[in-house]
Amino acid sequence: VAKDLGLQLPAFSDRGFRIVSEGTKQYFSLDGKTGHLVTAERIDREQLCRLVEQCVLRCELIVEGEM
């Protein structure tokens, strides 16, 4: 994520950021040291999407400060 936003790691970790996803569970988190988007917990596709052929988890990354 840091690379995609064009931010160097020290500047990236100094900014406030959060990940917002649909529903109450947070499936993703952001590693402040590496800038990588990671899964916050195990994701069970069968439980989450059941009979849906295409399973999509949407989330938004909110970064404080000017870009």
mmCIF file of the N, C-alpha and C atoms, coordinates in Angstrom:
data_MODEL
# 
_entry.id   MODEL 
# 
loop_
_atom_site.group_PDB 
_atom_site.id 
_atom_site.type_symbol 
_atom_site.label_atom_id 
_atom_site.label_alt_id 
_atom_site.label_comp_id 
_atom_site.label_asym_id 
_atom_site.label_entity_id 
_atom_site.label_seq_id 
_atom_site.pdbx_PDB_ins_code 
_atom_site.Cartn_x 
_atom_site.Cartn_y 
_atom_site.Cartn_z 
_atom_site.occupancy 
_atom_site.B_iso_or_equiv 
_atom_site.pdbx_formal_charge 
_atom_site.auth_seq_id 
_atom_site.auth_comp_id 
_atom_site.auth_asym_id 
_atom_site.auth_atom_id 
_atom_site.pdbx_PDB_model_num 
ATOM 1   N N  . VAL A 1 1  ? 0.828   -1.182  0.000  1.00 0.00 ? 1  VAL A N  1 
ATOM 2   C CA . VAL A 1 1  ? 0.000   0.000   0.000  1.00 0.00 ? 1  VAL A CA 1 
ATOM 3   C C  . VAL A 1 1  ? 0.871   1.242   0.000  1.00 0.00 ? 1  VAL A C  1 
ATOM 4   N N  . ALA A 1 2  ? 1.918   1.251   0.823  1.00 0.00 ? 2  ALA A N  1 
ATOM 5   C CA . ALA A 1 2  ? 2.810   2.408   0.861  1.00 0.00 ? 2  ALA A CA 1 
ATOM 6   C C  . ALA A 1 2  ? 3.421   2.649   -0.517 1.00 0.00 ? 2  ALA A C  1 
ATOM 7   N N  . LYS A 1 3  ? 3.832   1.597   -1.179 1.00 0.00 ? 3  LYS A N  1 
ATOM 8   C CA . LYS A 1 3  ? 4.427   1.715   -2.507 1.00 0.00 ? 3  LYS A CA 1 
ATOM 9   C C  . LYS A 1 3  ? 3.401   2.233   -3.508 1.00 0.00 ? 3  LYS A C  1 
ATOM 10  N N  . ASP A 1 4  ? 2.181   1.713   -3.457 1.00 0.00 ? 4  ASP A N  1 
ATOM 11  C CA . ASP A 1 4  ? 1.128   2.157   -4.372 1.00 0.00 ? 4  ASP A CA 1 
ATOM 12  C C  . ASP A 1 4  ? 0.787   3.630   -4.169 1.00 0.00 ? 4  ASP A C  1 
ATOM 13  N N  . LEU A 1 5  ? 0.889   4.122   -2.941 1.00 0.00 ? 5  LEU A N  1 
ATOM 14  C CA . LEU A 1 5  ? 0.595   5.527   -2.652 1.00 0.00 ? 5  LEU A CA 1 
ATOM 15  C C  . LEU A 1 5  ? 1.802   6.429   -2.873 1.00 0.00 ? 5  LEU A C  1 
ATOM 16  N N  . GLY A 1 6  ? 2.955   5.821   -3.146 1.00 0.00 ? 6  GLY A N  1 
ATOM 17  C CA . GLY A 1 6  ? 4.164   6.599   -3.373 1.00 0.00 ? 6  GLY A CA 1 
ATOM 18  C C  . GLY A 1 6  ? 4.737   7.197   -2.096 1.00 0.00 ? 6  GLY A C  1 
ATOM 19  N N  . LEU A 1 7  ? 4.524   6.520   -0.969 1.00 0.00 ? 7  LEU A N  1 
ATOM 20  C CA . LEU A 1 7  ? 5.016   7.017   0.318  1.00 0.00 ? 7  LEU A CA 1 
ATOM 21  C C  . LEU A 1 7  ? 6.206   6.183   0.776  1.00 0.00 ? 7  LEU A C  1 
ATOM 22  N N  . GLN A 1 8  ? 7.198   6.850   1.321  1.00 0.00 ? 8  GLN A N  1 
ATOM 23  C CA . GLN A 1 8  ? 8.319   6.152   1.932  1.00 0.00 ? 8  GLN A CA 1 
ATOM 24  C C  . GLN A 1 8  ? 7.861   5.633   3.289  1.00 0.00 ? 8  GLN A C  1 
ATOM 25  N N  . LEU A 1 9  ? 8.450   4.543   3.760  1.00 0.00 ? 9  LEU A N  1 
ATOM 26  C CA . LEU A 1 9  ? 7.996   3.914   5.002  1.00 0.00 ? 9  LEU A CA 1 
ATOM 27  C C  . LEU A 1 9  ? 8.025   4.839   6.220  1.00 0.00 ? 9  LEU A C  1 
ATOM 28  N N  . PRO A 1 10 ? 9.072   5.639   6.455  1.00 0.00 ? 10 PRO A N  1 
ATOM 29  C CA . PRO A 1 10 ? 8.995   6.513   7.636  1.00 0.00 ? 10 PRO A CA 1 
ATOM 30  C C  . PRO A 1 10 ? 7.814   7.487   7.559  1.00 0.00 ? 10 PRO A C  1 
ATOM 31  N N  . ALA A 1 11 ? 7.559   8.057   6.413  1.00 0.00 ? 11 ALA A N  1 
ATOM 32  C CA . ALA A 1 11 ? 6.431   8.981   6.254  1.00 0.00 ? 11 ALA A CA 1 
ATOM 33  C C  . ALA A 1 11 ? 5.107   8.236   6.369  1.00 0.00 ? 11 ALA A C  1 
ATOM 34  N N  . PHE A 1 12 ? 5.083   7.023   5.880  1.00 0.00 ? 12 PHE A N  1 
ATOM 35  C CA . PHE A 1 12 ? 3.858   6.220   5.923  1.00 0.00 ? 12 PHE A CA 1 
ATOM 36  C C  . PHE A 1 12 ? 3.469   5.907   7.360  1.00 0.00 ? 12 PHE A C  1 
ATOM 37  N N  . SER A 1 13 ? 4.418   5.481   8.165  1.00 0.00 ? 13 SER A N  1 
ATOM 38  C CA . SER A 1 13 ? 4.098   5.093   9.538  1.00 0.00 ? 13 SER A CA 1 
ATOM 39  C C  . SER A 1 13 ? 3.770   6.306   10.405 1.00 0.00 ? 13 SER A C  1 
ATOM 40  N N  . ASP A 1 14 ? 4.211   7.512   10.026 1.00 0.00 ? 14 ASP A N  1 
ATOM 41  C CA . ASP A 1 14 ? 3.901   8.724   10.783 1.00 0.00 ? 14 ASP A CA 1 
ATOM 42  C C  . ASP A 1 14 ? 2.475   9.206   10.542 1.00 0.00 ? 14 ASP A C  1 
ATOM 43  N N  . ARG A 1 15 ? 1.885   8.830   9.425  1.00 0.00 ? 15 ARG A N  1 
ATOM 44  C CA . ARG A 1 15 ? 0.523   9.254   9.102  1.00 0.00 ? 15 ARG A CA 1 
ATOM 45  C C  . ARG A 1 15 ? -0.488  8.401   9.870  1.00 0.00 ? 15 ARG A C  1 
ATOM 46  N N  . GLY A 1 16 ? -1.648  8.968   10.094 1.00 0.00 ? 16 GLY A N  1 
ATOM 47  C CA . GLY A 1 16 ? -2.732  8.183   10.665 1.00 0.00 ? 16 GLY A CA 1 
ATOM 48  C C  . GLY A 1 16 ? -3.447  7.455   9.536  1.00 0.00 ? 16 GLY A C  1 
ATOM 49  N N  . PHE A 1 17 ? -3.703  6.208   9.690  1.00 0.00 ? 17 PHE A N  1 
ATOM 50  C CA . PHE A 1 17 ? -4.409  5.446   8.669  1.00 0.00 ? 17 PHE A CA 1 
ATOM 51  C C  . PHE A 1 17 ? -5.311  4.425   9.329  1.00 0.00 ? 17 PHE A C  1 
ATOM 52  N N  . ARG A 1 18 ? -6.362  4.063   8.624  1.00 0.00 ? 18 ARG A N  1 
ATOM 53  C CA . ARG A 1 18 ? -7.256  3.006   9.101  1.00 0.00 ? 18 ARG A CA 1 
ATOM 54  C C  . ARG A 1 18 ? -7.915  2.340   7.913  1.00 0.00 ? 18 ARG A C  1 
ATOM 55  N N  . ILE A 1 19 ? -8.334  1.127   8.132  1.00 0.00 ? 19 ILE A N  1 
ATOM 56  C CA . ILE A 1 19 ? -9.022  0.357   7.103  1.00 0.00 ? 19 ILE A CA 1 
ATOM 57  C C  . ILE A 1 19 ? -10.463 0.178   7.544  1.00 0.00 ? 19 ILE A C  1 
ATOM 58  N N  . VAL A 1 20 ? -11.372 0.513   6.646  1.00 0.00 ? 20 VAL A N  1 
ATOM 59  C CA . VAL A 1 20 ? -12.797 0.400   6.928  1.00 0.00 ? 20 VAL A CA 1 
ATOM 60  C C  . VAL A 1 20 ? -13.370 -0.616  5.956  1.00 0.00 ? 20 VAL A C  1 
ATOM 61  N N  . SER A 1 21 ? -14.098 -1.589  6.487  1.00 0.00 ? 21 SER A N  1 
ATOM 62  C CA . SER A 1 21 ? -14.718 -2.586  5.630  1.00 0.00 ? 21 SER A CA 1 
ATOM 63  C C  . SER A 1 21 ? -16.197 -2.697  5.950  1.00 0.00 ? 21 SER A C  1 
ATOM 64  N N  . GLU A 1 22 ? -16.935 -3.316  5.035  1.00 0.00 ? 22 GLU A N  1 
ATOM 65  C CA . GLU A 1 22 ? -18.367 -3.504  5.234  1.00 0.00 ? 22 GLU A CA 1 
ATOM 66  C C  . GLU A 1 22 ? -18.595 -4.468  6.381  1.00 0.00 ? 22 GLU A C  1 
ATOM 67  N N  . GLY A 1 23 ? -19.650 -4.256  7.123  1.00 0.00 ? 23 GLY A N  1 
ATOM 68  C CA . GLY A 1 23 ? -19.973 -5.157  8.225  1.00 0.00 ? 23 GLY A CA 1 
ATOM 69  C C  . GLY A 1 23 ? -19.198 -4.822  9.483  1.00 0.00 ? 23 GLY A C  1 
ATOM 70  N N  . THR A 1 24 ? -19.275 -5.716  10.439 1.00 0.00 ? 24 THR A N  1 
ATOM 71  C CA . THR A 1 24 ? -18.649 -5.469  11.738 1.00 0.00 ? 24 THR A CA 1 
ATOM 72  C C  . THR A 1 24 ? -17.263 -6.084  11.865 1.00 0.00 ? 24 THR A C  1 
ATOM 73  N N  . LYS A 1 25 ? -16.950 -7.079  11.056 1.00 0.00 ? 25 LYS A N  1 
ATOM 74  C CA . LYS A 1 25 ? -15.646 -7.733  11.139 1.00 0.00 ? 25 LYS A CA 1 
ATOM 75  C C  . LYS A 1 25 ? -14.623 -6.985  10.304 1.00 0.00 ? 25 LYS A C  1 
ATOM 76  N N  . GLN A 1 26 ? -13.420 -6.900  10.833 1.00 0.00 ? 26 GLN A N  1 
ATOM 77  C CA . GLN A 1 26 ? -12.298 -6.319  10.099 1.00 0.00 ? 26 GLN A CA 1 
ATOM 78  C C  . GLN A 1 26 ? -11.419 -7.475  9.621  1.00 0.00 ? 26 GLN A C  1 
ATOM 79  N N  . TYR A 1 27 ? -11.462 -7.758  8.326  1.00 0.00 ? 27 TYR A N  1 
ATOM 80  C CA . TYR A 1 27 ? -10.699 -8.874  7.777  1.00 0.00 ? 27 TYR A CA 1 
ATOM 81  C C  . TYR A 1 27 ? -9.269  -8.493  7.414  1.00 0.00 ? 27 TYR A C  1 
ATOM 82  N N  . PHE A 1 28 ? -9.000  -7.188  7.294  1.00 0.00 ? 28 PHE A N  1 
ATOM 83  C CA . PHE A 1 28 ? -7.677  -6.734  6.877  1.00 0.00 ? 28 PHE A CA 1 
ATOM 84  C C  . PHE A 1 28 ? -7.107  -5.738  7.871  1.00 0.00 ? 28 PHE A C  1 
ATOM 85  N N  . SER A 1 29 ? -5.791  -5.681  7.906  1.00 0.00 ? 29 SER A N  1 
ATOM 86  C CA . SER A 1 29 ? -5.097  -4.666  8.684  1.00 0.00 ? 29 SER A CA 1 
ATOM 87  C C  . SER A 1 29 ? -3.886  -4.211  7.876  1.00 0.00 ? 29 SER A C  1 
ATOM 88  N N  . LEU A 1 30 ? -3.270  -3.162  8.342  1.00 0.00 ? 30 LEU A N  1 
ATOM 89  C CA . LEU A 1 30 ? -2.135  -2.590  7.635  1.00 0.00 ? 30 LEU A CA 1 
ATOM 90  C C  . LEU A 1 30 ? -0.923  -2.650  8.557  1.00 0.00 ? 30 LEU A C  1 
ATOM 91  N N  . ASP A 1 31 ? 0.142   -3.256  8.071  1.00 0.00 ? 31 ASP A N  1 
ATOM 92  C CA . ASP A 1 31 ? 1.376   -3.338  8.847  1.00 0.00 ? 31 ASP A CA 1 
ATOM 93  C C  . ASP A 1 31 ? 2.086   -1.991  8.741  1.00 0.00 ? 31 ASP A C  1 
ATOM 94  N N  . GLY A 1 32 ? 2.188   -1.267  9.848  1.00 0.00 ? 32 GLY A N  1 
ATOM 95  C CA . GLY A 1 32 ? 2.794   0.063   9.857  1.00 0.00 ? 32 GLY A CA 1 
ATOM 96  C C  . GLY A 1 32 ? 4.284   0.061   9.578  1.00 0.00 ? 32 GLY A C  1 
ATOM 97  N N  . LYS A 1 33 ? 4.953   -1.054  9.809  1.00 0.00 ? 33 LYS A N  1 
ATOM 98  C CA . LYS A 1 33 ? 6.401   -1.120  9.577  1.00 0.00 ? 33 LYS A CA 1 
ATOM 99  C C  . LYS A 1 33 ? 6.733   -1.381  8.110  1.00 0.00 ? 33 LYS A C  1 
ATOM 100 N N  . THR A 1 34 ? 5.914   -2.209  7.438  1.00 0.00 ? 34 THR A N  1 
ATOM 101 C CA . THR A 1 34 ? 6.216   -2.581  6.051  1.00 0.00 ? 34 THR A CA 1 
ATOM 102 C C  . THR A 1 34 ? 5.306   -1.897  5.043  1.00 0.00 ? 34 THR A C  1 
ATOM 103 N N  . GLY A 1 35 ? 4.132   -1.434  5.492  1.00 0.00 ? 35 GLY A N  1 
ATOM 104 C CA . GLY A 1 35 ? 3.172   -0.839  4.565  1.00 0.00 ? 35 GLY A CA 1 
ATOM 105 C C  . GLY A 1 35 ? 2.360   -1.873  3.809  1.00 0.00 ? 35 GLY A C  1 
ATOM 106 N N  . HIS A 1 36 ? 2.425   -3.135  4.234  1.00 0.00 ? 36 HIS A N  1 
ATOM 107 C CA . HIS A 1 36 ? 1.701   -4.211  3.557  1.00 0.00 ? 36 HIS A CA 1 
ATOM 108 C C  . HIS A 1 36 ? 0.286   -4.356  4.103  1.00 0.00 ? 36 HIS A C  1 
ATOM 109 N N  . LEU A 1 37 ? -0.639  -4.651  3.212  1.00 0.00 ? 37 LEU A N  1 
ATOM 110 C CA . LEU A 1 37 ? -2.001  -4.995  3.585  1.00 0.00 ? 37 LEU A CA 1 
ATOM 111 C C  . LEU A 1 37 ? -2.011  -6.484  3.903  1.00 0.00 ? 37 LEU A C  1 
ATOM 112 N N  . VAL A 1 38 ? -2.471  -6.842  5.099  1.00 0.00 ? 38 VAL A N  1 
ATOM 113 C CA . VAL A 1 38 ? -2.454  -8.241  5.528  1.00 0.00 ? 38 VAL A CA 1 
ATOM 114 C C  . VAL A 1 38 ? -3.830  -8.641  6.047  1.00 0.00 ? 38 VAL A C  1 
ATOM 115 N N  . THR A 1 39 ? -4.084  -9.940  6.095  1.00 0.00 ? 39 THR A N  1 
ATOM 116 C CA . THR A 1 39 ? -5.339  -10.408 6.669  1.00 0.00 ? 39 THR A CA 1 
ATOM 117 C C  . THR A 1 39 ? -5.230  -10.342 8.190  1.00 0.00 ? 39 THR A C  1 
ATOM 118 N N  . ALA A 1 40 ? -6.270  -9.830  8.813  1.00 0.00 ? 40 ALA A N  1 
ATOM 119 C CA . ALA A 1 40 ? -6.282  -9.686  10.264 1.00 0.00 ? 40 ALA A CA 1 
ATOM 120 C C  . ALA A 1 40 ? -6.633  -10.999 10.951 1.00 0.00 ? 40 ALA A C  1 
ATOM 121 N N  . GLU A 1 41 ? -7.340  -11.856 10.225 1.00 0.00 ? 41 GLU A N  1 
ATOM 122 C CA . GLU A 1 41 ? -7.714  -13.169 10.746 1.00 0.00 ? 41 GLU A CA 1 
ATOM 123 C C  . GLU A 1 41 ? -7.959  -14.104 9.572  1.00 0.00 ? 41 GLU A C  1 
ATOM 124 N N  . ARG A 1 42 ? -8.146  -15.356 9.860  1.00 0.00 ? 42 ARG A N  1 
ATOM 125 C CA . ARG A 1 42 ? -8.406  -16.344 8.810  1.00 0.00 ? 42 ARG A CA 1 
ATOM 126 C C  . ARG A 1 42 ? -9.746  -16.035 8.144  1.00 0.00 ? 42 ARG A C  1 
ATOM 127 N N  . ILE A 1 43 ? -9.781  -16.087 6.815  1.00 0.00 ? 43 ILE A N  1 
ATOM 128 C CA . ILE A 1 43 ? -10.998 -15.813 6.060  1.00 0.00 ? 43 ILE A CA 1 
ATOM 129 C C  . ILE A 1 43 ? -11.527 -17.123 5.501  1.00 0.00 ? 43 ILE A C  1 
ATOM 130 N N  . ASP A 1 44 ? -12.725 -17.494 5.908  1.00 0.00 ? 44 ASP A N  1 
ATOM 131 C CA . ASP A 1 44 ? -13.367 -18.723 5.461  1.00 0.00 ? 44 ASP A CA 1 
ATOM 132 C C  . ASP A 1 44 ? -14.356 -18.380 4.351  1.00 0.00 ? 44 ASP A C  1 
ATOM 133 N N  . ARG A 1 45 ? -13.970 -18.633 3.102  1.00 0.00 ? 45 ARG A N  1 
ATOM 134 C CA . ARG A 1 45 ? -14.799 -18.276 1.957  1.00 0.00 ? 45 ARG A CA 1 
ATOM 135 C C  . ARG A 1 45 ? -16.166 -18.960 1.997  1.00 0.00 ? 45 ARG A C  1 
ATOM 136 N N  . GLU A 1 46 ? -16.197 -20.225 2.366  1.00 0.00 ? 46 GLU A N  1 
ATOM 137 C CA . GLU A 1 46 ? -17.451 -20.963 2.389  1.00 0.00 ? 46 GLU A CA 1 
ATOM 138 C C  . GLU A 1 46 ? -18.427 -20.376 3.411  1.00 0.00 ? 46 GLU A C  1 
ATOM 139 N N  . GLN A 1 47 ? -17.913 -19.953 4.528  1.00 0.00 ? 47 GLN A N  1 
ATOM 140 C CA . GLN A 1 47 ? -18.765 -19.362 5.551  1.00 0.00 ? 47 GLN A CA 1 
ATOM 141 C C  . GLN A 1 47 ? -19.195 -17.947 5.159  1.00 0.00 ? 47 GLN A C  1 
ATOM 142 N N  . LEU A 1 48 ? -18.303 -17.209 4.542  1.00 0.00 ? 48 LEU A N  1 
ATOM 143 C CA . LEU A 1 48 ? -18.566 -15.814 4.208  1.00 0.00 ? 48 LEU A CA 1 
ATOM 144 C C  . LEU A 1 48 ? -19.498 -15.654 3.011  1.00 0.00 ? 48 LEU A C  1 
ATOM 145 N N  . CYS A 1 49 ? -19.276 -16.429 1.962  1.00 0.00 ? 49 CYS A N  1 
ATOM 146 C CA . CYS A 1 49 ? -20.010 -16.229 0.710  1.00 0.00 ? 49 CYS A CA 1 
ATOM 147 C C  . CYS A 1 49 ? -20.996 -17.345 0.370  1.00 0.00 ? 49 CYS A C  1 
ATOM 148 N N  . ARG A 1 50 ? -20.883 -18.444 1.028  1.00 0.00 ? 50 ARG A N  1 
ATOM 149 C CA . ARG A 1 50 ? -21.766 -19.599 0.829  1.00 0.00 ? 50 ARG A CA 1 
ATOM 150 C C  . ARG A 1 50 ? -21.929 -19.968 -0.642 1.00 0.00 ? 50 ARG A C  1 
ATOM 151 N N  . LEU A 1 51 ? -23.071 -19.682 -1.252 1.00 0.00 ? 51 LEU A N  1 
ATOM 152 C CA . LEU A 1 51 ? -23.364 -20.130 -2.617 1.00 0.00 ? 51 LEU A CA 1 
ATOM 153 C C  . LEU A 1 51 ? -23.040 -19.101 -3.690 1.00 0.00 ? 51 LEU A C  1 
ATOM 154 N N  . VAL A 1 52 ? -22.405 -18.009 -3.323 1.00 0.00 ? 52 VAL A N  1 
ATOM 155 C CA . VAL A 1 52 ? -22.067 -16.964 -4.294 1.00 0.00 ? 52 VAL A CA 1 
ATOM 156 C C  . VAL A 1 52 ? -20.815 -17.387 -5.055 1.00 0.00 ? 52 VAL A C  1 
ATOM 157 N N  . GLU A 1 53 ? -20.878 -17.315 -6.386 1.00 0.00 ? 53 GLU A N  1 
ATOM 158 C CA . GLU A 1 53 ? -19.742 -17.748 -7.196 1.00 0.00 ? 53 GLU A CA 1 
ATOM 159 C C  . GLU A 1 53 ? -18.554 -16.805 -7.058 1.00 0.00 ? 53 GLU A C  1 
ATOM 160 N N  . GLN A 1 54 ? -18.807 -15.504 -7.089 1.00 0.00 ? 54 GLN A N  1 
ATOM 161 C CA . GLN A 1 54 ? -17.729 -14.525 -6.983 1.00 0.00 ? 54 GLN A CA 1 
ATOM 162 C C  . GLN A 1 54 ? -17.776 -13.888 -5.596 1.00 0.00 ? 54 GLN A C  1 
ATOM 163 N N  . CYS A 1 55 ? -16.756 -14.131 -4.807 1.00 0.00 ? 55 CYS A N  1 
ATOM 164 C CA . CYS A 1 55 ? -16.698 -13.639 -3.433 1.00 0.00 ? 55 CYS A CA 1 
ATOM 165 C C  . CYS A 1 55 ? -15.775 -12.422 -3.382 1.00 0.00 ? 55 CYS A C  1 
ATOM 166 N N  . VAL A 1 56 ? -16.307 -11.278 -2.961 1.00 0.00 ? 56 VAL A N  1 
ATOM 167 C CA . VAL A 1 56 ? -15.535 -10.041 -2.929 1.00 0.00 ? 56 VAL A CA 1 
ATOM 168 C C  . VAL A 1 56 ? -15.647 -9.421  -1.542 1.00 0.00 ? 56 VAL A C  1 
ATOM 169 N N  . LEU A 1 57 ? -14.506 -9.070  -0.967 1.00 0.00 ? 57 LEU A N  1 
ATOM 170 C CA . LEU A 1 57 ? -14.473 -8.331  0.292  1.00 0.00 ? 57 LEU A CA 1 
ATOM 171 C C  . LEU A 1 57 ? -14.005 -6.920  -0.030 1.00 0.00 ? 57 LEU A C  1 
ATOM 172 N N  . ARG A 1 58 ? -14.833 -5.949  0.246  1.00 0.00 ? 58 ARG A N  1 
ATOM 173 C CA . ARG A 1 58 ? -14.486 -4.563  -0.046 1.00 0.00 ? 58 ARG A CA 1 
ATOM 174 C C  . ARG A 1 58 ? -14.007 -3.872  1.226  1.00 0.00 ? 58 ARG A C  1 
ATOM 175 N N  . CYS A 1 59 ? -12.994 -3.031  1.040  1.00 0.00 ? 59 CYS A N  1 
ATOM 176 C CA . CYS A 1 59 ? -12.513 -2.229  2.151  1.00 0.00 ? 59 CYS A CA 1 
ATOM 177 C C  . CYS A 1 59 ? -11.968 -0.922  1.612  1.00 0.00 ? 59 CYS A C  1 
ATOM 178 N N  . GLU A 1 60 ? -11.894 0.075   2.476  1.00 0.00 ? 60 GLU A N  1 
ATOM 179 C CA . GLU A 1 60 ? -11.343 1.373   2.109  1.00 0.00 ? 60 GLU A CA 1 
ATOM 180 C C  . GLU A 1 60 ? -10.190 1.685   3.044  1.00 0.00 ? 60 GLU A C  1 
ATOM 181 N N  . LEU A 1 61 ? -9.165  2.302   2.489  1.00 0.00 ? 61 LEU A N  1 
ATOM 182 C CA . LEU A 1 61 ? -8.034  2.755   3.275  1.00 0.00 ? 61 LEU A CA 1 
ATOM 183 C C  . LEU A 1 61 ? -8.151  4.260   3.414  1.00 0.00 ? 61 LEU A C  1 
ATOM 184 N N  . ILE A 1 62 ? -8.171  4.742   4.643  1.00 0.00 ? 62 ILE A N  1 
ATOM 185 C CA . ILE A 1 62 ? -8.252  6.168   4.898  1.00 0.00 ? 62 ILE A CA 1 
ATOM 186 C C  . ILE A 1 62 ? -6.908  6.601   5.462  1.00 0.00 ? 62 ILE A C  1 
ATOM 187 N N  . VAL A 1 63 ? -6.272  7.565   4.777  1.00 0.00 ? 63 VAL A N  1 
ATOM 188 C CA . VAL A 1 63 ? -4.960  8.061   5.180  1.00 0.00 ? 63 VAL A CA 1 
ATOM 189 C C  . VAL A 1 63 ? -5.112  9.533   5.528  1.00 0.00 ? 63 VAL A C  1 
ATOM 190 N N  . GLU A 1 64 ? -4.622  9.918   6.696  1.00 0.00 ? 64 GLU A N  1 
ATOM 191 C CA . GLU A 1 64 ? -4.697  11.306  7.116  1.00 0.00 ? 64 GLU A CA 1 
ATOM 192 C C  . GLU A 1 64 ? -3.617  12.130  6.433  1.00 0.00 ? 64 GLU A C  1 
ATOM 193 N N  . GLY A 1 65 ? -3.892  13.391  6.230  1.00 0.00 ? 65 GLY A N  1 
ATOM 194 C CA . GLY A 1 65 ? -2.916  14.306  5.648  1.00 0.00 ? 65 GLY A CA 1 
ATOM 195 C C  . GLY A 1 65 ? -3.100  14.432  4.151  1.00 0.00 ? 65 GLY A C  1 
ATOM 196 N N  . GLU A 1 66 ? -2.426  15.399  3.584  1.00 0.00 ? 66 GLU A N  1 
ATOM 197 C CA . GLU A 1 66 ? -2.527  15.651  2.150  1.00 0.00 ? 66 GLU A CA 1 
ATOM 198 C C  . GLU A 1 66 ? -1.708  14.644  1.361  1.00 0.00 ? 66 GLU A C  1 
ATOM 199 N N  . MET A 1 67 ? -2.219  14.319  0.200  1.00 0.00 ? 67 MET A N  1 
ATOM 200 C CA . MET A 1 67 ? -1.508  13.388  -0.690 1.00 0.00 ? 67 MET A CA 1 
ATOM 201 C C  . MET A 1 67 ? -0.963  14.166  -1.878 1.00 0.00 ? 67 MET A C  1 
# 
